[in-house]
Amino acid sequence: MVTGGRGIGAETSLKAAGAGWDVWVNYQENAARAGSVVANIVALGRRAIAVQADISVEAEVVRLFETCDVELGRPDDPNETRRSARRGRQRHRLAAVR
């Protein structure tokens, strides 16, 4: 799973797809932009899904995982990318505990 359908999130999604991963693209507001990222991933021969969710809301995160589990299957290596306010670079990995 990559959060964000633009900027670092979009780049990370495409790199993951290029490395052979199927990708969950999470977006908060811009479905068209997330859909474009999904289309680019599919063009690389990978499966992808865009799911709207505010990851600061626990119930939406649960819905995000449930939706993606049904559509793409449970993840082997879930990732979250975020821009660090101090460093402005990819820096955080999450391990899903379920």
Residue pairs with C-beta under 8 A, 6 or more apart in sequence:
1 23
1 24
1 26
1 64
1 68
1 75
1 78
1 79
1 80
2 9
2 12
2 13
2 16
2 23
2 24
2 25
2 26
2 79
2 80
2 81
3 9
3 26
3 55
3 80
3 81
3 82
4 10
4 26
4 27
4 81
4 82
5 13
5 25
5 26
5 27
5 30
5 33
5 34
5 36
5 37
5 50
6 30
6 33
6 37
7 83
8 81
8 82
8 83
8 89
8 90
9 25
9 37
9 81
10 33
10 37
12 79
12 81
12 90
13 23
13 25
13 37
13 41
13 48
14 37
14 40
14 41
14 44
16 23
16 79
17 23
17 40
17 41
17 44
17 46
17 48
18 44
20 46
21 46
21 77
22 46
22 47
22 48
22 72
22 73
23 38
23 41
23 46
23 47
23 48
23 49
24 48
24 49
24 51
24 64
24 68
24 72
24 75
25 34
25 37
25 38
25 41
25 48
25 49
25 50
25 51
26 34
26 50
26 51
26 52
26 53
26 55
26 64
27 33
27 34
27 50
27 51
27 52
28 52
28 53
28 54
28 55
29 52
31 50
31 52
34 50
34 52
35 50
37 48
37 50
38 48
38 49
38 50
41 47
41 48
42 48
47 72
48 72
49 67
49 68
49 71
49 72
51 64
51 67
51 68
53 60
53 61
53 63
53 64
54 60
55 61
55 64
55 80
65 96
65 98
68 75
75 96
78 94
78 95
78 96
79 93
79 94
80 92
80 93
80 94
81 90
81 92
82 90
82 91
82 92
83 89
83 90
84 91
84 92
